[in-house]
C-alpha cells in the first residue's frame, strides 16, 4: 500500500497546502493497482473524474487537489502481481 498526502510520513509526499495529510492510497488488488480516496477535503480525480475508488491504468492522469501526476507501470502489459519488484510511480509531483 502506498499513501499519498502532505504528511511527512506519506510514501508519496505532496507539498501542496490543499492536499490532505492522508489524501489517498494506492493498493494492489487481484493483479491491478487501485486508487482509494481517503475522504480528502479537496477530492481525488482520475482523468478529471472525481473518484472514491478506481482501478488505475497505465497513463491515467491523477489529481490530488491542485497537484497532478501520471500513473505509470513498468511494462504494463506484462506486470504480474507477485513478480513486480517495483511499487507504482507517480510522475509530476
PyMOL Python script that loads the backbone (N, CA, C, O; Angstrom):
from pymol import cmd

cmd.read_pdbstr("""\
ATOM      1  N   UNK A   1       0.849  -1.175   0.000  1.00  0.00           N
ATOM      2  CA  UNK A   1       0.000   0.000   0.000  1.00  0.00           C
ATOM      3  C   UNK A   1       0.896   1.239   0.000  1.00  0.00           C
ATOM      4  O   UNK A   1       1.899   1.292   0.712  1.00  0.00           O
ATOM      5  N   UNK A   2       0.526   2.219  -0.795  1.00  0.00           N
ATOM      6  CA  UNK A   2       1.269   3.466  -0.926  1.00  0.00           C
ATOM      7  C   UNK A   2       0.333   4.616  -0.571  1.00  0.00           C
ATOM      8  O   UNK A   2      -0.721   4.775  -1.188  1.00  0.00           O
ATOM      9  N   UNK A   3       0.717   5.420   0.425  1.00  0.00           N
ATOM     10  CA  UNK A   3      -0.102   6.558   0.850  1.00  0.00           C
ATOM     11  C   UNK A   3       0.398   7.822   0.173  1.00  0.00           C
ATOM     12  O   UNK A   3       1.598   8.092   0.132  1.00  0.00           O
ATOM     13  N   UNK A   4      -0.544   8.590  -0.359  1.00  0.00           N
ATOM     14  CA  UNK A   4      -0.256   9.876  -0.995  1.00  0.00           C
ATOM     15  C   UNK A   4      -0.811  10.960  -0.089  1.00  0.00           C
ATOM     16  O   UNK A   4      -1.966  10.888   0.331  1.00  0.00           O
ATOM     17  N   UNK A   5       0.005  11.973   0.218  1.00  0.00           N
ATOM     18  CA  UNK A   5      -0.510  13.055   1.047  1.00  0.00           C
ATOM     19  C   UNK A   5       0.557  14.066   1.434  1.00  0.00           C
ATOM     20  O   UNK A   5       1.707  13.978   1.004  1.00  0.00           O
ATOM     21  N   UNK A   6       0.159  15.007   2.238  1.00  0.00           N
ATOM     22  CA  UNK A   6       1.016  16.096   2.677  1.00  0.00           C
ATOM     23  C   UNK A   6       1.852  15.704   3.898  1.00  0.00           C
ATOM     24  O   UNK A   6       2.862  16.349   4.181  1.00  0.00           O
ATOM     25  N   UNK A   7       1.454  14.672   4.615  1.00  0.00           N
ATOM     26  CA  UNK A   7       2.124  14.253   5.839  1.00  0.00           C
ATOM     27  C   UNK A   7       3.571  13.834   5.568  1.00  0.00           C
ATOM     28  O   UNK A   7       3.874  13.252   4.527  1.00  0.00           O
ATOM     29  N   UNK A   8       4.447  14.134   6.506  1.00  0.00           N
ATOM     30  CA  UNK A   8       5.866  13.770   6.382  1.00  0.00           C
ATOM     31  C   UNK A   8       6.048  12.263   6.190  1.00  0.00           C
ATOM     32  O   UNK A   8       6.998  11.834   5.536  1.00  0.00           O
ATOM     33  N   UNK A   9       5.150  11.462   6.752  1.00  0.00           N
ATOM     34  CA  UNK A   9       5.275  10.006   6.684  1.00  0.00           C
ATOM     35  C   UNK A   9       4.646   9.399   5.428  1.00  0.00           C
ATOM     36  O   UNK A   9       4.717   8.184   5.240  1.00  0.00           O
ATOM     37  N   UNK A  10       4.036  10.206   4.571  1.00  0.00           N
ATOM     38  CA  UNK A  10       3.403   9.683   3.350  1.00  0.00           C
ATOM     39  C   UNK A  10       4.463   9.059   2.442  1.00  0.00           C
ATOM     40  O   UNK A  10       5.588   9.552   2.358  1.00  0.00           O
ATOM     41  N   UNK A  11       4.097   7.981   1.770  1.00  0.00           N
ATOM     42  CA  UNK A  11       5.015   7.327   0.837  1.00  0.00           C
ATOM     43  C   UNK A  11       5.304   8.221  -0.364  1.00  0.00           C
ATOM     44  O   UNK A  11       6.443   8.315  -0.822  1.00  0.00           O
ATOM     45  N   UNK A  12       4.263   8.874  -0.865  1.00  0.00           N
ATOM     46  CA  UNK A  12       4.412   9.889  -1.914  1.00  0.00           C
ATOM     47  C   UNK A  12       3.968  11.195  -1.277  1.00  0.00           C
ATOM     48  O   UNK A  12       2.774  11.436  -1.097  1.00  0.00           O
ATOM     49  N   UNK A  13       4.939  12.037  -0.938  1.00  0.00           N
ATOM     50  CA  UNK A  13       4.646  13.287  -0.244  1.00  0.00           C
ATOM     51  C   UNK A  13       4.391  14.397  -1.260  1.00  0.00           C
ATOM     52  O   UNK A  13       5.186  14.616  -2.175  1.00  0.00           O
ATOM     53  N   UNK A  14       3.270  15.091  -1.084  1.00  0.00           N
ATOM     54  CA  UNK A  14       2.879  16.171  -1.981  1.00  0.00           C
ATOM     55  C   UNK A  14       2.893  17.471  -1.181  1.00  0.00           C
ATOM     56  O   UNK A  14       2.084  17.657  -0.273  1.00  0.00           O
ATOM     57  N   UNK A  15       3.808  18.360  -1.520  1.00  0.00           N
ATOM     58  CA  UNK A  15       3.948  19.631  -0.809  1.00  0.00           C
ATOM     59  C   UNK A  15       3.009  20.659  -1.432  1.00  0.00           C
ATOM     60  O   UNK A  15       3.431  21.544  -2.176  1.00  0.00           O
ATOM     61  N   UNK A  16       1.749  20.521  -1.113  1.00  0.00           N
ATOM     62  CA  UNK A  16       0.677  21.375  -1.664  1.00  0.00           C
ATOM     63  C   UNK A  16      -0.340  21.577  -0.542  1.00  0.00           C
ATOM     64  O   UNK A  16      -0.885  20.599  -0.031  1.00  0.00           O
ATOM     65  N   UNK A  17      -0.607  22.824  -0.147  1.00  0.00           N
ATOM     66  CA  UNK A  17      -1.478  23.069   1.011  1.00  0.00           C
ATOM     67  C   UNK A  17      -2.899  22.515   0.888  1.00  0.00           C
ATOM     68  O   UNK A  17      -3.530  22.247   1.911  1.00  0.00           O
ATOM     69  N   UNK A  18      -3.419  22.337  -0.319  1.00  0.00           N
ATOM     70  CA  UNK A  18      -4.781  21.833  -0.467  1.00  0.00           C
ATOM     71  C   UNK A  18      -4.865  20.305  -0.449  1.00  0.00           C
ATOM     72  O   UNK A  18      -5.959  19.741  -0.442  1.00  0.00           O
ATOM     73  N   UNK A  19      -3.720  19.643  -0.443  1.00  0.00           N
ATOM     74  CA  UNK A  19      -3.689  18.184  -0.344  1.00  0.00           C
ATOM     75  C   UNK A  19      -3.817  17.805   1.121  1.00  0.00           C
ATOM     76  O   UNK A  19      -3.148  18.385   1.976  1.00  0.00           O
ATOM     77  N   UNK A  20      -4.672  16.836   1.412  1.00  0.00           N
ATOM     78  CA  UNK A  20      -4.858  16.374   2.788  1.00  0.00           C
ATOM     79  C   UNK A  20      -3.600  15.652   3.258  1.00  0.00           C
ATOM     80  O   UNK A  20      -2.808  15.169   2.448  1.00  0.00           O
ATOM     81  N   UNK A  21      -3.427  15.585   4.576  1.00  0.00           N
ATOM     82  CA  UNK A  21      -2.253  14.889   5.132  1.00  0.00           C
ATOM     83  C   UNK A  21      -2.221  13.433   4.679  1.00  0.00           C
ATOM     84  O   UNK A  21      -1.155  12.912   4.352  1.00  0.00           O
ATOM     85  N   UNK A  22      -3.355  12.783   4.657  1.00  0.00           N
ATOM     86  CA  UNK A  22      -3.511  11.418   4.137  1.00  0.00           C
ATOM     87  C   UNK A  22      -4.609  11.499   3.079  1.00  0.00           C
ATOM     88  O   UNK A  22      -5.777  11.245   3.370  1.00  0.00           O
ATOM     89  N   UNK A  23      -4.235  11.850   1.869  1.00  0.00           N
ATOM     90  CA  UNK A  23      -5.190  12.185   0.819  1.00  0.00           C
ATOM     91  C   UNK A  23      -5.768  10.938   0.132  1.00  0.00           C
ATOM     92  O   UNK A  23      -6.980  10.830  -0.056  1.00  0.00           O
ATOM     93  N   UNK A  24      -4.896  10.013  -0.234  1.00  0.00           N
ATOM     94  CA  UNK A  24      -5.328   8.826  -0.975  1.00  0.00           C
ATOM     95  C   UNK A  24      -4.317   7.713  -0.756  1.00  0.00           C
ATOM     96  O   UNK A  24      -3.237   7.929  -0.205  1.00  0.00           O
ATOM     97  N   UNK A  25      -4.687   6.520  -1.197  1.00  0.00           N
ATOM     98  CA  UNK A  25      -3.730   5.413  -1.162  1.00  0.00           C
ATOM     99  C   UNK A  25      -3.849   4.638  -2.467  1.00  0.00           C
ATOM    100  O   UNK A  25      -4.899   4.612  -3.108  1.00  0.00           O
ATOM    101  N   UNK A  26      -2.750   4.015  -2.833  1.00  0.00           N
ATOM    102  CA  UNK A  26      -2.715   3.136  -3.995  1.00  0.00           C
ATOM    103  C   UNK A  26      -2.384   1.755  -3.457  1.00  0.00           C
ATOM    104  O   UNK A  26      -1.370   1.561  -2.786  1.00  0.00           O
ATOM    105  N   UNK A  27      -3.249   0.802  -3.759  1.00  0.00           N
ATOM    106  CA  UNK A  27      -3.023  -0.555  -3.273  1.00  0.00           C
ATOM    107  C   UNK A  27      -3.113  -1.548  -4.410  1.00  0.00           C
ATOM    108  O   UNK A  27      -3.694  -1.272  -5.459  1.00  0.00           O
ATOM    109  N   UNK A  28      -2.535  -2.692  -4.183  1.00  0.00           N
ATOM    110  CA  UNK A  28      -2.549  -3.750  -5.186  1.00  0.00           C
ATOM    111  C   UNK A  28      -3.654  -4.735  -4.824  1.00  0.00           C
ATOM    112  O   UNK A  28      -3.666  -5.271  -3.716  1.00  0.00           O
ATOM    113  N   UNK A  29      -4.578  -4.975  -5.745  1.00  0.00           N
ATOM    114  CA  UNK A  29      -5.677  -5.918  -5.532  1.00  0.00           C
ATOM    115  C   UNK A  29      -5.863  -6.767  -6.774  1.00  0.00           C
ATOM    116  O   UNK A  29      -6.033  -6.252  -7.879  1.00  0.00           O
ATOM    117  N   UNK A  30      -5.829  -8.062  -6.578  1.00  0.00           N
ATOM    118  CA  UNK A  30      -6.117  -9.003  -7.656  1.00  0.00           C
ATOM    119  C   UNK A  30      -5.408  -8.644  -8.967  1.00  0.00           C
ATOM    120  O   UNK A  30      -6.009  -8.677 -10.040  1.00  0.00           O
ATOM    121  N   UNK A  31      -4.131  -8.305  -8.859  1.00  0.00           N
ATOM    122  CA  UNK A  31      -3.329  -8.062 -10.054  1.00  0.00           C
ATOM    123  C   UNK A  31      -3.419  -6.679 -10.647  1.00  0.00           C
ATOM    124  O   UNK A  31      -2.858  -6.440 -11.717  1.00  0.00           O
ATOM    125  N   UNK A  32      -4.106  -5.752  -9.993  1.00  0.00           N
ATOM    126  CA  UNK A  32      -4.161  -4.391 -10.518  1.00  0.00           C
ATOM    127  C   UNK A  32      -3.966  -3.393  -9.385  1.00  0.00           C
ATOM    128  O   UNK A  32      -4.161  -3.716  -8.213  1.00  0.00           O
ATOM    129  N   UNK A  33      -3.576  -2.168  -9.756  1.00  0.00           N
ATOM    130  CA  UNK A  33      -3.442  -1.099  -8.791  1.00  0.00           C
ATOM    131  C   UNK A  33      -4.779  -0.373  -8.682  1.00  0.00           C
ATOM    132  O   UNK A  33      -5.438  -0.110  -9.688  1.00  0.00           O
ATOM    133  N   UNK A  34      -5.173  -0.051  -7.443  1.00  0.00           N
ATOM    134  CA  UNK A  34      -6.449   0.630  -7.193  1.00  0.00           C
ATOM    135  C   UNK A  34      -6.157   1.887  -6.384  1.00  0.00           C
ATOM    136  O   UNK A  34      -5.448   1.832  -5.379  1.00  0.00           O
ATOM    137  N   UNK A  35      -6.698   3.010  -6.818  1.00  0.00           N
ATOM    138  CA  UNK A  35      -6.590   4.276  -6.098  1.00  0.00           C
ATOM    139  C   UNK A  35      -7.814   4.435  -5.215  1.00  0.00           C
ATOM    140  O   UNK A  35      -8.943   4.264  -5.674  1.00  0.00           O
ATOM    141  N   UNK A  36      -7.590   4.766  -3.935  1.00  0.00           N
ATOM    142  CA  UNK A  36      -8.678   4.941  -2.981  1.00  0.00           C
ATOM    143  C   UNK A  36      -8.530   6.320  -2.345  1.00  0.00           C
ATOM    144  O   UNK A  36      -7.496   6.620  -1.748  1.00  0.00           O
ATOM    145  N   UNK A  37      -9.545   7.150  -2.467  1.00  0.00           N
ATOM    146  CA  UNK A  37      -9.551   8.447  -1.801  1.00  0.00           C
ATOM    147  C   UNK A  37      -9.802   8.210  -0.315  1.00  0.00           C
ATOM    148  O   UNK A  37     -10.651   7.395   0.049  1.00  0.00           O
ATOM    149  N   UNK A  38      -9.073   8.913   0.542  1.00  0.00           N
ATOM    150  CA  UNK A  38      -9.191   8.738   1.989  1.00  0.00           C
ATOM    151  C   UNK A  38     -10.030   9.860   2.599  1.00  0.00           C
ATOM    152  O   UNK A  38      -9.621  10.493   3.572  1.00  0.00           O
ATOM    153  N   UNK A  39     -11.200  10.097   2.022  1.00  0.00           N
ATOM    154  CA  UNK A  39     -12.104  11.168   2.466  1.00  0.00           C
ATOM    155  C   UNK A  39     -11.398  12.519   2.493  1.00  0.00           C
ATOM    156  O   UNK A  39     -11.554  13.297   3.434  1.00  0.00           O
ATOM    157  N   UNK A  40     -10.627  12.781   1.457  1.00  0.00           N
ATOM    158  CA  UNK A  40      -9.886  14.040   1.370  1.00  0.00           C
ATOM    159  C   UNK A  40     -10.841  15.217   1.215  1.00  0.00           C
ATOM    160  O   UNK A  40     -11.924  15.085   0.645  1.00  0.00           O
ATOM    161  N   UNK A  41     -10.428  16.345   1.721  1.00  0.00           N
ATOM    162  CA  UNK A  41     -11.247  17.558   1.653  1.00  0.00           C
ATOM    163  C   UNK A  41     -11.435  18.026   0.210  1.00  0.00           C
ATOM    164  O   UNK A  41     -12.534  18.417  -0.183  1.00  0.00           O
ATOM    165  N   UNK A  42     -10.358  17.983  -0.575  1.00  0.00           N
ATOM    166  CA  UNK A  42     -10.404  18.522  -1.940  1.00  0.00           C
ATOM    167  C   UNK A  42     -10.449  17.447  -3.020  1.00  0.00           C
ATOM    168  O   UNK A  42     -10.187  17.727  -4.190  1.00  0.00           O
ATOM    169  N   UNK A  43     -10.776  16.237  -2.634  1.00  0.00           N
ATOM    170  CA  UNK A  43     -11.074  15.136  -3.540  1.00  0.00           C
ATOM    171  C   UNK A  43      -9.899  14.664  -4.380  1.00  0.00           C
ATOM    172  O   UNK A  43      -8.876  15.335  -4.518  1.00  0.00           O
ATOM    173  N   UNK A  44     -10.097  13.492  -4.925  1.00  0.00           N
ATOM    174  CA  UNK A  44      -9.125  12.858  -5.805  1.00  0.00           C
ATOM    175  C   UNK A  44      -9.797  12.657  -7.157  1.00  0.00           C
ATOM    176  O   UNK A  44     -10.958  12.257  -7.238  1.00  0.00           O
ATOM    177  N   UNK A  45      -9.044  12.943  -8.217  1.00  0.00           N
ATOM    178  CA  UNK A  45      -9.579  12.791  -9.570  1.00  0.00           C
ATOM    179  C   UNK A  45      -8.673  11.881 -10.393  1.00  0.00           C
ATOM    180  O   UNK A  45      -7.450  11.893 -10.246  1.00  0.00           O
ATOM    181  N   UNK A  46      -9.296  11.099 -11.255  1.00  0.00           N
ATOM    182  CA  UNK A  46      -8.565  10.298 -12.243  1.00  0.00           C
ATOM    183  C   UNK A  46      -9.128  10.689 -13.596  1.00  0.00           C
ATOM    184  O   UNK A  46     -10.325  10.552 -13.846  1.00  0.00           O
ATOM    185  N   UNK A  47      -8.257  11.176 -14.467  1.00  0.00           N
ATOM    186  CA  UNK A  47      -8.682  11.637 -15.803  1.00  0.00           C
ATOM    187  C   UNK A  47      -9.836  12.632 -15.684  1.00  0.00           C
ATOM    188  O   UNK A  47     -10.805  12.566 -16.441  1.00  0.00           O
ATOM    189  N   UNK A  48      -9.722  13.550 -14.729  1.00  0.00           N
ATOM    190  CA  UNK A  48     -10.677  14.641 -14.483  1.00  0.00           C
ATOM    191  C   UNK A  48     -12.027  14.203 -13.932  1.00  0.00           C
ATOM    192  O   UNK A  48     -12.974  14.990 -13.934  1.00  0.00           O
ATOM    193  N   UNK A  49     -12.135  12.968 -13.464  1.00  0.00           N
ATOM    194  CA  UNK A  49     -13.373  12.476 -12.862  1.00  0.00           C
ATOM    195  C   UNK A  49     -13.120  12.254 -11.369  1.00  0.00           C
ATOM    196  O   UNK A  49     -12.166  11.575 -10.991  1.00  0.00           O
ATOM    197  N   UNK A  50     -13.983  12.834 -10.520  1.00  0.00           N
ATOM    198  CA  UNK A  50     -13.860  12.633  -9.080  1.00  0.00           C
ATOM    199  C   UNK A  50     -14.128  11.167  -8.763  1.00  0.00           C
ATOM    200  O   UNK A  50     -15.109  10.591  -9.235  1.00  0.00           O
ATOM    201  N   UNK A  51     -13.242  10.561  -7.956  1.00  0.00           N
ATOM    202  CA  UNK A  51     -13.387   9.148  -7.629  1.00  0.00           C
ATOM    203  C   UNK A  51     -13.260   8.927  -6.124  1.00  0.00           C
ATOM    204  O   UNK A  51     -12.559   9.658  -5.423  1.00  0.00           O
ATOM    205  N   UNK A  52     -13.957   7.901  -5.654  1.00  0.00           N
ATOM    206  CA  UNK A  52     -13.761   7.418  -4.286  1.00  0.00           C
ATOM    207  C   UNK A  52     -12.804   6.239  -4.330  1.00  0.00           C
ATOM    208  O   UNK A  52     -11.968   6.061  -3.443  1.00  0.00           O
ATOM    209  N   UNK A  53     -12.943   5.435  -5.383  1.00  0.00           N
ATOM    210  CA  UNK A  53     -12.090   4.266  -5.579  1.00  0.00           C
ATOM    211  C   UNK A  53     -12.116   3.922  -7.060  1.00  0.00           C
ATOM    212  O   UNK A  53     -13.165   3.959  -7.702  1.00  0.00           O
ATOM    213  N   UNK A  54     -10.926   3.582  -7.601  1.00  0.00           N
ATOM    214  CA  UNK A  54     -10.896   3.275  -9.030  1.00  0.00           C
ATOM    215  C   UNK A  54      -9.636   2.500  -9.398  1.00  0.00           C
ATOM    216  O   UNK A  54      -8.541   2.853  -8.960  1.00  0.00           O
ATOM    217  N   UNK A  55      -9.782   1.447 -10.198  1.00  0.00           N
ATOM    218  CA  UNK A  55      -8.590   0.768 -10.714  1.00  0.00           C
ATOM    219  C   UNK A  55      -7.806   1.735 -11.603  1.00  0.00           C
ATOM    220  O   UNK A  55      -8.392   2.546 -12.319  1.00  0.00           O
ATOM    221  N   UNK A  56      -6.486   1.639 -11.548  1.00  0.00           N
ATOM    222  CA  UNK A  56      -5.639   2.524 -12.337  1.00  0.00           C
ATOM    223  C   UNK A  56      -5.101   1.804 -13.559  1.00  0.00           C
ATOM    224  O   UNK A  56      -4.839   0.602 -13.529  1.00  0.00           O
ATOM    225  N   UNK A  57      -4.942   2.558 -14.627  1.00  0.00           N
ATOM    226  CA  UNK A  57      -4.371   2.050 -15.873  1.00  0.00           C
ATOM    227  C   UNK A  57      -3.143   2.892 -16.214  1.00  0.00           C
ATOM    228  O   UNK A  57      -3.058   4.068 -15.860  1.00  0.00           O
ATOM    229  N   UNK A  58      -2.216   2.278 -16.894  1.00  0.00           N
ATOM    230  CA  UNK A  58      -1.009   2.976 -17.340  1.00  0.00           C
ATOM    231  C   UNK A  58      -1.406   4.252 -18.089  1.00  0.00           C
ATOM    232  O   UNK A  58      -2.210   4.205 -19.020  1.00  0.00           O
ATOM    233  N   UNK A  59      -0.849   5.371 -17.686  1.00  0.00           N
ATOM    234  CA  UNK A  59      -1.115   6.639 -18.354  1.00  0.00           C
ATOM    235  C   UNK A  59      -2.245   7.456 -17.751  1.00  0.00           C
ATOM    236  O   UNK A  59      -2.481   8.584 -18.185  1.00  0.00           O
ATOM    237  N   UNK A  60      -2.961   6.912 -16.748  1.00  0.00           N
ATOM    238  CA  UNK A  60      -4.028   7.697 -16.100  1.00  0.00           C
ATOM    239  C   UNK A  60      -3.455   8.969 -15.497  1.00  0.00           C
ATOM    240  O   UNK A  60      -2.361   8.967 -14.933  1.00  0.00           O
ATOM    241  N   UNK A  61      -4.209  10.052 -15.623  1.00  0.00           N
ATOM    242  CA  UNK A  61      -3.826  11.323 -15.010  1.00  0.00           C
ATOM    243  C   UNK A  61      -4.489  11.417 -13.644  1.00  0.00           C
ATOM    244  O   UNK A  61      -5.712  11.347 -13.530  1.00  0.00           O
ATOM    245  N   UNK A  62      -3.669  11.577 -12.605  1.00  0.00           N
ATOM    246  CA  UNK A  62      -4.163  11.668 -11.240  1.00  0.00           C
ATOM    247  C   UNK A  62      -4.061  13.112 -10.763  1.00  0.00           C
ATOM    248  O   UNK A  62      -3.104  13.822 -11.073  1.00  0.00           O
ATOM    249  N   UNK A  63      -5.072  13.529 -10.000  1.00  0.00           N
ATOM    250  CA  UNK A  63      -5.045  14.874  -9.431  1.00  0.00           C
ATOM    251  C   UNK A  63      -5.434  14.779  -7.967  1.00  0.00           C
ATOM    252  O   UNK A  63      -6.494  14.264  -7.612  1.00  0.00           O
ATOM    253  N   UNK A  64      -4.544  15.292  -7.128  1.00  0.00           N
ATOM    254  CA  UNK A  64      -4.776  15.390  -5.691  1.00  0.00           C
ATOM    255  C   UNK A  64      -4.840  16.877  -5.385  1.00  0.00           C
ATOM    256  O   UNK A  64      -3.805  17.541  -5.314  1.00  0.00           O
ATOM    257  N   UNK A  65      -6.068  17.416  -5.199  1.00  0.00           N
ATOM    258  CA  UNK A  65      -6.282  18.871  -5.098  1.00  0.00           C
ATOM    259  C   UNK A  65      -5.724  19.496  -6.378  1.00  0.00           C
ATOM    260  O   UNK A  65      -6.218  19.197  -7.465  1.00  0.00           O
ATOM    261  N   UNK A  66      -4.692  20.371  -6.274  1.00  0.00           N
ATOM    262  CA  UNK A  66      -4.126  21.005  -7.472  1.00  0.00           C
ATOM    263  C   UNK A  66      -2.901  20.272  -8.009  1.00  0.00           C
ATOM    264  O   UNK A  66      -2.384  20.635  -9.066  1.00  0.00           O
ATOM    265  N   UNK A  67      -2.433  19.255  -7.306  1.00  0.00           N
ATOM    266  CA  UNK A  67      -1.238  18.513  -7.725  1.00  0.00           C
ATOM    267  C   UNK A  67      -1.619  17.457  -8.766  1.00  0.00           C
ATOM    268  O   UNK A  67      -2.562  16.692  -8.567  1.00  0.00           O
ATOM    269  N   UNK A  68      -0.883  17.423  -9.867  1.00  0.00           N
ATOM    270  CA  UNK A  68      -1.165  16.489 -10.960  1.00  0.00           C
ATOM    271  C   UNK A  68       0.024  15.564 -11.179  1.00  0.00           C
ATOM    272  O   UNK A  68       1.178  15.947 -10.985  1.00  0.00           O
ATOM    273  N   UNK A  69      -0.282  14.351 -11.585  1.00  0.00           N
ATOM    274  CA  UNK A  69       0.760  13.403 -11.951  1.00  0.00           C
ATOM    275  C   UNK A  69       0.175  12.366 -12.904  1.00  0.00           C
ATOM    276  O   UNK A  69      -1.029  12.358 -13.163  1.00  0.00           O
ATOM    277  N   UNK A  70       1.024  11.505 -13.415  1.00  0.00           N
ATOM    278  CA  UNK A  70       0.610  10.445 -14.331  1.00  0.00           C
ATOM    279  C   UNK A  70       1.007   9.109 -13.717  1.00  0.00           C
ATOM    280  O   UNK A  70       2.136   8.950 -13.252  1.00  0.00           O
ATOM    281  N   UNK A  71       0.082   8.143 -13.713  1.00  0.00           N
ATOM    282  CA  UNK A  71       0.355   6.809 -13.193  1.00  0.00           C
ATOM    283  C   UNK A  71       1.031   5.994 -14.277  1.00  0.00           C
ATOM    284  O   UNK A  71       0.507   5.863 -15.383  1.00  0.00           O
ATOM    285  N   UNK A  72       2.207   5.441 -13.958  1.00  0.00           N
ATOM    286  CA  UNK A  72       2.962   4.640 -14.919  1.00  0.00           C
ATOM    287  C   UNK A  72       3.311   3.297 -14.304  1.00  0.00           C
ATOM    288  O   UNK A  72       3.707   3.220 -13.140  1.00  0.00           O
ATOM    289  N   UNK A  73       3.164   2.252 -15.080  1.00  0.00           N
ATOM    290  CA  UNK A  73       3.598   0.919 -14.681  1.00  0.00           C
ATOM    291  C   UNK A  73       4.765   0.525 -15.561  1.00  0.00           C
ATOM    292  O   UNK A  73       4.781   0.832 -16.753  1.00  0.00           O
ATOM    293  N   UNK A  74       5.749  -0.158 -14.977  1.00  0.00           N
ATOM    294  CA  UNK A  74       6.827  -0.713 -15.790  1.00  0.00           C
ATOM    295  C   UNK A  74       6.261  -1.862 -16.595  1.00  0.00           C
ATOM    296  O   UNK A  74       5.678  -2.788 -16.031  1.00  0.00           O
ATOM    297  N   UNK A  75       6.425  -1.814 -17.904  1.00  0.00           N
ATOM    298  CA  UNK A  75       5.920  -2.861 -18.785  1.00  0.00           C
ATOM    299  C   UNK A  75       4.483  -3.231 -18.424  1.00  0.00           C
ATOM    300  O   UNK A  75       4.235  -4.358 -17.995  1.00  0.00           O
ATOM    301  N   UNK A  76       3.530  -2.307 -18.588  1.00  0.00           N
ATOM    302  CA  UNK A  76       2.166  -2.504 -18.088  1.00  0.00           C
ATOM    303  C   UNK A  76       1.468  -3.769 -18.548  1.00  0.00           C
ATOM    304  O   UNK A  76       0.667  -4.325 -17.796  1.00  0.00           O
ATOM    305  N   UNK A  77       1.735  -4.238 -19.734  1.00  0.00           N
ATOM    306  CA  UNK A  77       1.013  -5.426 -20.201  1.00  0.00           C
ATOM    307  C   UNK A  77       1.618  -6.720 -19.673  1.00  0.00           C
ATOM    308  O   UNK A  77       1.027  -7.785 -19.854  1.00  0.00           O
ATOM    309  N   UNK A  78       2.788  -6.659 -19.022  1.00  0.00           N
ATOM    310  CA  UNK A  78       3.458  -7.869 -18.587  1.00  0.00           C
ATOM    311  C   UNK A  78       3.630  -7.964 -17.079  1.00  0.00           C
ATOM    312  O   UNK A  78       4.179  -8.958 -16.603  1.00  0.00           O
ATOM    313  N   UNK A  79       3.189  -6.984 -16.310  1.00  0.00           N
ATOM    314  CA  UNK A  79       3.389  -6.990 -14.864  1.00  0.00           C
ATOM    315  C   UNK A  79       2.458  -8.000 -14.214  1.00  0.00           C
ATOM    316  O   UNK A  79       1.249  -7.972 -14.445  1.00  0.00           O
ATOM    317  N   UNK A  80       3.010  -8.883 -13.411  1.00  0.00           N
ATOM    318  CA  UNK A  80       2.242  -9.850 -12.636  1.00  0.00           C
ATOM    319  C   UNK A  80       2.275  -9.422 -11.178  1.00  0.00           C
ATOM    320  O   UNK A  80       3.286  -8.872 -10.742  1.00  0.00           O
ATOM    321  N   UNK A  81       1.224  -9.646 -10.407  1.00  0.00           N
ATOM    322  CA  UNK A  81       1.171  -9.174  -9.024  1.00  0.00           C
ATOM    323  C   UNK A  81       2.347  -9.624  -8.170  1.00  0.00           C
ATOM    324  O   UNK A  81       2.909  -8.809  -7.438  1.00  0.00           O
ATOM    325  N   UNK A  82       2.731 -10.872  -8.236  1.00  0.00           N
ATOM    326  CA  UNK A  82       3.795 -11.373  -7.392  1.00  0.00           C
ATOM    327  C   UNK A  82       5.179 -11.067  -7.959  1.00  0.00           C
ATOM    328  O   UNK A  82       6.157 -11.071  -7.212  1.00  0.00           O
ATOM    329  N   UNK A  83       5.284 -10.806  -9.248  1.00  0.00           N
ATOM    330  CA  UNK A  83       6.599 -10.651  -9.852  1.00  0.00           C
ATOM    331  C   UNK A  83       7.041  -9.197  -9.990  1.00  0.00           C
ATOM    332  O   UNK A  83       8.176  -8.946 -10.393  1.00  0.00           O
ATOM    333  N   UNK A  84       6.191  -8.247  -9.673  1.00  0.00           N
ATOM    334  CA  UNK A  84       6.552  -6.847  -9.821  1.00  0.00           C
ATOM    335  C   UNK A  84       7.355  -6.375  -8.621  1.00  0.00           C
ATOM    336  O   UNK A  84       6.798  -6.235  -7.533  1.00  0.00           O
ATOM    337  N   UNK A  85       8.678  -6.121  -8.791  1.00  0.00           N
ATOM    338  CA  UNK A  85       9.505  -5.686  -7.673  1.00  0.00           C
ATOM    339  C   UNK A  85       9.369  -4.202  -7.393  1.00  0.00           C
ATOM    340  O   UNK A  85       9.852  -3.722  -6.367  1.00  0.00           O
ATOM    341  N   UNK A  86       8.722  -3.466  -8.284  1.00  0.00           N
ATOM    342  CA  UNK A  86       8.665  -2.018  -8.160  1.00  0.00           C
ATOM    343  C   UNK A  86       7.278  -1.538  -7.756  1.00  0.00           C
ATOM    344  O   UNK A  86       6.284  -1.998  -8.318  1.00  0.00           O
ATOM    345  N   UNK A  87       7.189  -0.614  -6.785  1.00  0.00           N
ATOM    346  CA  UNK A  87       5.890  -0.020  -6.469  1.00  0.00           C
ATOM    347  C   UNK A  87       5.462   0.911  -7.603  1.00  0.00           C
ATOM    348  O   UNK A  87       6.274   1.222  -8.475  1.00  0.00           O
ATOM    349  N   UNK A  88       4.213   1.360  -7.609  1.00  0.00           N
ATOM    350  CA  UNK A  88       3.771   2.273  -8.664  1.00  0.00           C
ATOM    351  C   UNK A  88       4.549   3.572  -8.610  1.00  0.00           C
ATOM    352  O   UNK A  88       5.009   3.991  -7.548  1.00  0.00           O
ATOM    353  N   UNK A  89       4.694   4.211  -9.774  1.00  0.00           N
ATOM    354  CA  UNK A  89       5.368   5.507  -9.848  1.00  0.00           C
ATOM    355  C   UNK A  89       4.321   6.563 -10.151  1.00  0.00           C
ATOM    356  O   UNK A  89       3.329   6.296 -10.830  1.00  0.00           O
ATOM    357  N   UNK A  90       4.548   7.744  -9.651  1.00  0.00           N
ATOM    358  CA  UNK A  90       3.697   8.877  -9.970  1.00  0.00           C
ATOM    359  C   UNK A  90       4.620   9.995 -10.434  1.00  0.00           C
ATOM    360  O   UNK A  90       5.372  10.555  -9.635  1.00  0.00           O
ATOM    361  N   UNK A  91       4.568  10.316 -11.701  1.00  0.00           N
ATOM    362  CA  UNK A  91       5.412  11.375 -12.219  1.00  0.00           C
ATOM    363  C   UNK A  91       4.665  12.701 -12.197  1.00  0.00           C
ATOM    364  O   UNK A  91       3.453  12.751 -12.408  1.00  0.00           O
ATOM    365  N   UNK A  92       5.398  13.762 -11.939  1.00  0.00           N
ATOM    366  CA  UNK A  92       4.824  15.089 -11.987  1.00  0.00           C
ATOM    367  C   UNK A  92       4.638  15.715 -10.629  1.00  0.00           C
ATOM    368  O   UNK A  92       4.236  16.876 -10.550  1.00  0.00           O
ATOM    369  N   UNK A  93       4.911  14.999  -9.553  1.00  0.00           N
ATOM    370  CA  UNK A  93       4.747  15.572  -8.215  1.00  0.00           C
ATOM    371  C   UNK A  93       6.037  16.147  -7.729  1.00  0.00           C
ATOM    372  O   UNK A  93       6.099  16.676  -6.619  1.00  0.00           O
TER     373      UNK A  93
END
""", "prot")
cmd.dss("prot")
cmd.show_as("cartoon", "prot")
cmd.util.cbc("prot")
cmd.orient("prot")
